[in-house]
Amino acid sequence: MVRLPLSPEEVMRGKLLGEMLRRARGGQSMLDVALAAGISPETLRKIESGRVPTPSFSTVAMLAMALGLSLDTVWRTVQEGVGADVPGDAVPVKRRAS
């Protein structure tokens, strides 16, 4: 199956999502956040840089939970393009037990 190219709007939403997640991560390490969300650090890096502009809903939901963000905040920020709509007091990541 051939994947259709993304629209400019989809690319922009991906960049906004990545920027928002990067800011919400703050001083937390990429590794800790990725592990808490159940994804690889490489996947998180690609999402934050906008190289994966359309991550799955479950990935976004797990990242939001790991960063202490509501899905409403994520949706509103990405849809409205409001980059400053990220709470600065996101909940720190708790590592999973091995």
Helices and strands as residue ranges (DSSP letters): H 8-25, H 30-37, H 41-49, H 57-67, H 71-80
